[in-house]
Amino acid sequence: MLRLTRLRAAGFACALTFAAGTAAAGPLLTLDSEQAAASAIVAAAYVGYEATGQRNVMTAAALEYSTRTLRALAAATTPAALAQAGGGMTFPCRAGGTFTARNSATAMRVVDIEFVDCLPYIGFDSTANGPLRLTLISNSFATDQIAGIRLGTRDRDFVIAVKPPSPEYSPVSTTNHNLTMLGSIAVPRNQQADGIAAKSFYELNGFTNTRKRYEIPGPAFEETFRNTAEHVLVSTAITADNDYFLYDEDVTLLWGAFATHYGERYRDYDSRYEVAGLRARWIVDYEAWTNTRTLDGAIRYTGPSQTHAGCLSGGYLFETRTPMHYPDADSSTLDAGELVINRDVNMQVFAPGNVPPGLPTPSQGMLLNVNVRGAGTFNVDTNALNGATMWALTGCPYL
C-alpha cells in the first residue's frame, strides 16, 4: 500500500507539473509554416495510436496471462492452501503444457508461476515459457485487482512463440517479455459475461522484444521490434457494455518515456517520446461501426537519427476541441474533428457533405482546413491524417 500511495502522489505531482507548463515536453516546437503544420498533424496521428498503443503492446501478455492464471487458481485453491504445498501446485494449460504456482506461509500474497510449453488457445500454436510473479492485494485469487505483475526475472525472460499453421502463413514470431507493473492493476474475472468497468494505476518498466521471421514467399528475412518503458505512470479506465457493442478506453500517461527500436532488411531506426500528462481516449461503437478519438497533453518526441531536415523532433502539445470521428471503423478517413497543436496550428476536418461555404469539396474523402499562426490557412484534400498526401507535405520520410 505504501508503494501505491507513493505512485498516486507522484501522479498528482506530475499532473501539477503538466498543468503548470508541460515541463517534461520541454520547449514547444514553433510551427510557423505549412510544412511544419503538416509534420505536427502527422505526429498527432502517430502519437494518438502509438503512444497508447505501445502501452497496450507491452502490457497485453502480462494482463492476459495474469488473468488466466488467477482464474485457474481461484477455481482450484486458495493462497493459504498453496502456501502449505511446499513444492507448489501444477495445473494444465487449456490446450497443452503446464504452469506451476508456489508461494510461502510468510508471503501468501506473492505468487510465483512458472510456465512450461503452455498452450492457452485451442487450435492456435502460441506457446508460453518462463516466470510470472503476481502480488495480490488480498488473500484471495478471486479478485478483480492486484498490486503487481512481474513478467520475467532479472536473469530470464518470459517468452511467447507463435507458429503459423503452415509455412505459407508467415511469419514465425518470438517475443521476449521482461517488465514490471506495480500499483493497482485491474484483472477483471467475468469480462466476457458482464462487460468491463475496470480502472488501473501503475508504474510500467521494462521491455518487450519481438522477432519475426518470414520464409515464404521469397528469400527468408527477419524484422525486430523492441519497445521499452522507462518509469511510465499509467492511468486507465476501460468500460464496455454487456454485449461489447460500446467500448471506451481512456488512457493517461502521466510521466515517463517510451522508446522503440525497429529493424528490418530495408531500414533500422530508433525513436523515443517522453510523456507529460498525455491523455488518449478511444470509443468504439461496434453496432454502428464507428469510432471516436481524442488526444490531449504533451510529449517530447525524438525521431530516428536518419531523419531529414523536414522531420521535427521536439515538444508537442495537443488539444482536442472536437473529437476526431471516423464514420467507418475500418477506414482512416474522418468526417469531423478539430485539433490544436502547440497553440500555433488549428486543424478542422470536414467530410464532403459538411464542408462550409467557401471551402473546396474534397475528392479523396476529407478536407483538412489548417490555420497556422502567422502563416495563414491552407487546405488539404486527403484520405487520412497520416496518408500519402500529408507525408508529401511534411518532407519527412518517417516519423
C-alpha positions as CSV (number, residue, x, y, z in Angstrom):
1,M,0.0,0.0,0.0
2,L,2.9,2.3,0.7
3,R,4.1,1.8,-2.9
4,L,0.7,2.6,-4.3
5,T,0.4,5.8,-2.1
6,R,3.8,6.9,-3.5
7,L,2.6,6.2,-7.0
8,R,-0.6,8.3,-6.5
9,A,1.4,11.1,-5.0
10,A,3.8,11.0,-7.9
11,G,1.0,11.0,-10.4
12,F,-0.6,14.0,-8.7
13,A,2.7,15.9,-8.8
14,C,3.1,15.1,-12.5
15,A,-0.3,16.4,-13.2
16,L,0.5,19.6,-11.5
17,T,3.7,19.9,-13.4
18,F,1.8,19.4,-16.7
19,A,-0.8,22.0,-15.8
20,A,1.9,24.5,-14.9
21,G,3.6,24.3,-18.3
22,T,4.3,20.9,-19.7
23,A,7.8,20.9,-18.3
24,A,8.6,17.3,-19.4
25,A,7.9,18.1,-23.0
26,G,10.5,20.9,-22.9
27,P,10.2,24.0,-25.2
28,L,7.4,23.5,-27.7
29,L,8.3,23.5,-31.4
30,T,7.4,26.6,-33.2
31,L,5.0,25.6,-36.0
32,D,5.2,28.5,-38.5
33,S,4.8,27.1,-41.9
34,E,2.6,24.7,-44.0
35,Q,5.4,22.1,-43.8
36,A,5.8,22.3,-40.0
37,A,2.0,22.2,-39.6
38,A,1.8,19.1,-41.7
39,S,4.5,17.4,-39.7
40,A,2.7,18.2,-36.5
41,I,-0.6,16.7,-37.8
42,V,1.2,13.5,-38.9
43,A,2.9,13.4,-35.4
44,A,-0.6,13.7,-33.8
45,A,-1.9,10.8,-35.8
46,Y,1.1,8.8,-34.9
47,V,1.1,9.6,-31.2
48,G,-2.7,9.1,-31.0
49,Y,-2.2,5.5,-31.9
50,E,1.3,4.6,-30.9
51,A,1.8,6.2,-27.5
52,T,-1.2,4.4,-26.0
53,G,-0.8,1.5,-28.4
54,Q,2.7,0.9,-27.1
55,R,1.3,0.6,-23.7
56,N,-1.1,-2.0,-25.0
57,V,1.6,-3.9,-26.8
58,M,3.8,-4.0,-23.7
59,T,1.2,-5.0,-21.2
60,A,-1.2,-7.2,-23.2
61,A,0.6,-10.5,-22.4
62,A,1.2,-9.6,-18.7
63,L,-2.5,-8.8,-18.2
64,E,-3.8,-11.8,-20.2
65,Y,-1.6,-14.4,-18.5
66,S,-2.2,-12.9,-15.1
67,T,-5.9,-13.0,-15.6
68,R,-5.9,-16.6,-16.9
69,T,-3.7,-17.8,-14.1
70,L,-5.8,-16.1,-11.4
71,R,-9.0,-17.7,-12.8
72,A,-7.4,-21.1,-12.8
73,L,-6.1,-20.7,-9.2
74,A,-9.4,-19.3,-7.9
75,A,-11.2,-22.4,-9.2
76,A,-8.7,-24.8,-7.6
77,T,-7.2,-23.5,-4.4
78,T,-6.5,-20.5,-2.1
79,P,-3.3,-18.6,-1.2
80,A,-3.4,-20.3,2.2
81,A,-3.6,-23.8,0.7
82,L,-1.0,-23.0,-1.8
83,A,1.4,-21.9,0.9
84,Q,1.1,-25.3,2.6
85,A,2.1,-27.1,-0.6
86,G,5.9,-26.9,-0.3
87,G,6.6,-27.8,-3.9
88,G,3.8,-25.7,-5.2
89,M,0.9,-26.9,-7.4
90,T,1.0,-27.8,-11.1
91,F,-2.0,-27.1,-13.4
92,P,-2.7,-28.0,-17.0
93,C,-2.9,-25.2,-19.6
94,R,-6.1,-25.2,-21.7
95,A,-4.6,-26.7,-24.9
96,G,-1.4,-28.3,-23.6
97,G,1.6,-27.7,-21.3
98,T,1.5,-26.7,-17.7
99,F,2.1,-23.9,-15.2
100,T,3.3,-24.4,-11.6
101,A,2.4,-21.9,-8.8
102,R,4.0,-21.6,-5.4
103,N,4.3,-19.2,-2.5
104,S,5.2,-19.3,1.1
105,A,3.5,-19.0,4.5
106,T,5.3,-15.7,5.1
107,A,4.4,-14.3,1.7
108,M,1.0,-15.7,0.8
109,R,0.2,-12.6,-1.3
110,V,3.3,-13.1,-3.6
111,V,2.8,-16.0,-6.0
112,D,5.5,-17.3,-8.4
113,I,4.3,-19.0,-11.5
114,E,6.4,-21.0,-14.0
115,F,5.0,-21.8,-17.5
116,V,6.3,-24.8,-19.4
117,D,5.2,-25.1,-23.0
118,C,1.9,-23.7,-22.1
119,L,-0.7,-23.6,-24.9
120,P,-3.6,-21.3,-23.8
121,Y,-5.5,-21.4,-27.0
122,I,-7.2,-24.3,-28.7
123,G,-6.3,-24.6,-32.4
124,F,-3.6,-21.8,-32.2
125,D,0.0,-22.6,-31.7
126,S,1.1,-19.9,-29.2
127,T,3.5,-21.3,-26.6
128,A,4.5,-19.6,-23.4
129,N,7.5,-20.4,-21.3
130,G,9.0,-18.6,-18.3
131,P,8.3,-16.9,-15.0
132,L,5.5,-14.7,-13.8
133,R,5.1,-13.2,-10.4
134,L,1.8,-11.8,-9.1
135,T,1.4,-9.7,-6.0
136,L,-2.1,-9.9,-4.5
137,I,-4.0,-7.1,-2.7
138,S,-6.0,-9.6,-0.6
139,N,-5.7,-13.2,0.5
140,S,-7.8,-14.5,-2.4
141,F,-7.3,-15.5,-6.0
142,A,-10.9,-14.5,-6.8
143,T,-10.0,-10.8,-7.3
144,D,-10.5,-8.1,-9.8
145,Q,-7.5,-6.1,-8.7
146,I,-3.8,-6.9,-7.9
147,A,-0.9,-4.9,-6.7
148,G,1.9,-6.1,-9.0
149,I,2.9,-8.1,-12.1
150,R,6.5,-9.2,-12.8
151,L,6.9,-10.8,-16.2
152,G,10.3,-12.4,-16.4
153,T,13.1,-12.0,-13.8
154,R,16.5,-10.4,-13.7
155,D,18.1,-13.4,-15.4
156,R,15.2,-14.8,-17.5
157,D,12.6,-13.6,-19.9
158,F,9.0,-14.7,-20.3
159,V,8.9,-15.9,-23.9
160,I,5.9,-16.4,-26.2
161,A,6.4,-18.2,-29.5
162,V,3.8,-18.1,-32.2
163,K,3.9,-20.5,-35.2
164,P,1.7,-20.3,-38.3
165,P,-0.5,-23.3,-39.1
166,S,1.6,-23.9,-42.2
167,P,4.8,-22.5,-43.8
168,E,2.7,-20.4,-46.3
169,Y,1.4,-18.3,-43.4
170,S,4.5,-16.4,-42.3
171,P,5.9,-15.2,-40.0
172,V,7.2,-17.3,-37.1
173,S,7.2,-14.8,-34.2
174,T,9.0,-14.9,-30.9
175,T,8.5,-12.2,-28.2
176,N,10.6,-11.9,-25.1
177,H,9.0,-10.0,-22.2
178,N,10.8,-8.6,-19.2
179,L,8.8,-6.0,-17.3
180,T,7.1,-4.9,-14.1
181,M,3.7,-3.3,-13.4
182,L,3.3,-2.0,-9.9
183,G,0.3,-0.2,-8.4
184,S,-3.3,-1.1,-8.6
185,I,-4.0,-3.3,-11.7
186,A,-7.4,-4.4,-12.9
187,V,-7.7,-8.1,-13.8
188,P,-11.5,-8.5,-14.5
189,R,-12.7,-12.0,-13.9
190,N,-16.0,-12.0,-15.7
191,Q,-15.4,-9.6,-18.5
192,Q,-16.9,-11.7,-21.3
193,A,-20.2,-12.2,-19.5
194,D,-20.6,-8.9,-17.7
195,G,-18.7,-6.3,-19.7
196,I,-15.9,-4.3,-18.3
197,A,-15.7,-1.5,-15.7
198,A,-12.0,-1.5,-14.8
199,K,-9.6,1.2,-13.6
200,S,-5.9,0.8,-13.1
201,F,-3.0,3.0,-11.9
202,Y,0.5,1.6,-12.1
203,E,4.2,2.2,-13.0
204,L,5.4,0.4,-16.1
205,N,9.1,-0.5,-16.6
206,G,10.9,-3.0,-18.8
207,F,10.8,-4.2,-22.4
208,T,9.2,-6.4,-25.0
209,N,11.3,-7.6,-27.9
210,T,9.7,-9.3,-30.9
211,R,11.5,-11.1,-33.7
212,K,9.6,-12.2,-36.8
213,R,11.0,-14.5,-39.4
214,Y,9.4,-14.5,-42.9
215,E,10.3,-17.5,-45.0
216,I,7.7,-17.7,-47.8
217,P,7.4,-16.2,-50.3
218,G,10.9,-15.2,-51.5
219,P,14.2,-15.3,-49.5
220,A,13.9,-15.6,-45.8
221,F,14.4,-12.4,-43.7
222,E,13.7,-11.1,-40.2
223,E,12.4,-8.0,-38.6
224,T,12.6,-6.9,-35.0
225,F,10.5,-4.6,-32.8
226,R,11.8,-3.6,-29.3
227,N,9.6,-1.5,-27.1
228,T,11.0,-0.1,-23.8
229,A,9.1,1.7,-21.0
230,E,11.0,3.9,-18.5
231,H,9.1,4.7,-15.3
232,V,5.9,5.3,-17.2
233,L,3.0,6.2,-14.9
234,V,-0.2,4.9,-16.4
235,S,-3.8,5.6,-15.5
236,T,-6.5,3.6,-17.4
237,A,-10.3,3.5,-17.3
238,I,-11.8,0.9,-19.6
239,T,-15.6,0.2,-19.9
240,A,-17.7,-1.9,-22.1
241,D,-21.4,-2.9,-22.1
242,N,-22.6,-6.4,-21.6
243,D,-22.7,-7.2,-25.3
244,Y,-19.4,-5.3,-26.0
245,F,-21.2,-3.1,-28.5
246,L,-19.8,0.0,-26.9
247,Y,-16.1,0.0,-25.8
248,D,-14.5,3.0,-24.1
249,E,-10.7,3.1,-23.4
250,D,-9.4,6.2,-21.6
251,V,-5.6,6.2,-21.0
252,T,-3.5,8.8,-19.5
253,L,0.3,8.6,-19.5
254,L,1.3,10.9,-16.6
255,W,5.0,10.6,-16.8
256,G,8.0,8.6,-18.2
257,A,9.3,7.7,-21.6
258,F,8.8,5.1,-24.3
259,A,11.5,4.1,-26.7
260,T,11.2,2.0,-29.9
261,H,13.7,0.2,-32.0
262,Y,12.6,-1.1,-35.4
263,G,14.9,-3.2,-37.5
264,E,14.3,-5.0,-40.8
265,R,16.1,-5.6,-44.1
266,Y,15.5,-2.1,-45.6
267,R,15.8,0.2,-42.6
268,D,16.8,0.3,-39.0
269,Y,15.9,3.1,-36.6
270,D,15.1,4.3,-33.1
271,S,12.5,6.7,-31.8
272,R,11.6,8.0,-28.3
273,Y,8.9,10.1,-26.7
274,E,8.7,11.4,-23.2
275,V,5.1,12.0,-21.9
276,A,3.7,14.6,-19.7
277,G,0.0,14.1,-18.9
278,L,-0.8,12.7,-22.4
279,R,-4.4,11.5,-22.5
280,A,-5.9,9.5,-25.3
281,R,-9.5,8.3,-25.4
282,W,-10.9,5.8,-27.9
283,I,-14.6,5.0,-28.1
284,V,-15.8,2.3,-30.5
285,D,-19.5,1.7,-31.3
286,Y,-19.4,-1.8,-32.8
287,E,-23.1,-1.7,-33.6
288,A,-22.8,1.4,-35.7
289,W,-19.2,0.5,-36.6
290,T,-17.8,4.0,-35.8
291,N,-15.1,5.2,-33.6
292,T,-14.1,8.4,-31.9
293,R,-10.7,9.5,-30.7
294,T,-9.4,12.4,-28.6
295,L,-5.8,13.4,-27.8
296,D,-4.7,15.9,-25.2
297,G,-1.5,16.6,-23.4
298,A,2.2,16.9,-24.1
299,I,5.1,14.8,-25.4
300,R,8.7,15.4,-26.3
301,Y,9.4,13.4,-29.4
302,T,12.9,12.4,-30.7
303,G,12.8,10.9,-34.2
304,P,15.2,8.5,-35.9
305,S,18.8,9.6,-36.4
306,Q,18.3,9.2,-40.1
307,T,15.6,11.8,-40.3
308,H,15.7,14.5,-42.9
309,A,15.6,18.2,-42.3
310,G,11.8,18.2,-42.7
311,C,11.3,15.9,-39.7
312,L,10.6,17.7,-36.5
313,S,11.7,16.4,-33.1
314,G,10.8,18.4,-30.0
315,G,7.9,19.4,-27.8
316,Y,4.3,18.9,-28.9
317,L,1.2,20.0,-27.0
318,F,-2.2,18.6,-28.3
319,E,-5.7,19.9,-27.5
320,T,-8.8,18.2,-29.0
321,R,-11.6,20.7,-29.3
322,T,-13.9,18.5,-31.3
323,P,-13.3,14.7,-31.1
324,M,-11.9,13.0,-34.2
325,H,-14.8,11.0,-35.6
326,Y,-14.5,8.0,-38.0
327,P,-17.8,7.1,-39.6
328,D,-16.4,3.8,-40.7
329,A,-14.2,2.0,-38.1
330,D,-12.4,0.2,-40.9
331,S,-11.3,3.5,-42.5
332,S,-8.8,6.1,-41.6
333,T,-11.0,8.9,-43.1
334,L,-12.7,11.3,-40.7
335,D,-15.8,13.3,-41.1
336,A,-15.4,15.7,-38.1
337,G,-12.8,16.9,-35.6
338,E,-10.8,19.9,-34.5
339,L,-7.3,19.7,-33.1
340,V,-5.0,22.4,-31.8
341,I,-1.2,21.7,-31.8
342,N,1.3,23.9,-29.8
343,R,-1.2,26.7,-29.9
344,D,0.1,27.5,-33.4
345,V,-1.9,25.1,-35.6
346,N,-5.7,24.8,-35.7
347,M,-6.9,21.9,-37.8
348,Q,-10.5,21.3,-38.7
349,V,-11.8,18.2,-40.5
350,F,-14.7,18.2,-42.9
351,A,-16.4,15.4,-45.0
352,P,-17.6,16.2,-48.5
353,G,-21.1,16.6,-47.2
354,N,-20.4,19.1,-44.4
355,V,-17.8,21.4,-46.0
356,P,-18.6,25.1,-45.0
357,P,-19.3,27.5,-47.9
358,G,-16.2,28.9,-49.5
359,L,-14.0,25.8,-48.9
360,P,-13.2,23.3,-51.6
361,T,-15.1,19.9,-51.6
362,P,-12.6,17.0,-51.1
363,S,-12.4,14.2,-53.6
364,Q,-10.2,11.8,-51.5
365,G,-12.6,11.6,-48.6
366,M,-12.0,14.5,-46.3
367,L,-10.8,18.1,-46.2
368,L,-8.3,19.4,-43.6
369,N,-8.6,23.2,-43.1
370,V,-5.4,24.2,-41.4
371,N,-4.8,27.6,-39.9
372,V,-1.1,28.3,-39.0
373,R,-0.4,31.3,-36.7
374,G,1.4,34.0,-38.7
375,A,1.4,31.9,-41.9
376,G,-2.2,31.8,-43.0
377,T,-4.6,29.0,-43.9
378,F,-4.2,26.1,-46.3
379,N,-6.5,23.2,-47.3
380,V,-5.5,19.5,-47.8
381,D,-7.6,17.0,-49.7
382,T,-6.7,13.6,-48.3
383,N,-8.0,10.3,-47.1
384,A,-6.0,10.1,-43.8
385,L,-4.2,12.3,-41.3
386,N,-1.0,10.3,-42.0
387,G,-1.8,9.4,-45.6
388,A,0.5,9.9,-48.6
389,T,-0.7,13.4,-49.3
390,M,0.2,14.5,-45.8
391,W,3.6,12.7,-45.8
392,A,4.5,14.6,-49.1
393,L,3.8,17.9,-47.3
394,T,5.9,17.0,-44.3
395,G,9.2,16.5,-46.2
396,C,9.9,13.7,-43.7
397,P,10.2,10.1,-44.8
398,Y,9.4,8.7,-41.4
399,L,8.1,9.9,-38.0
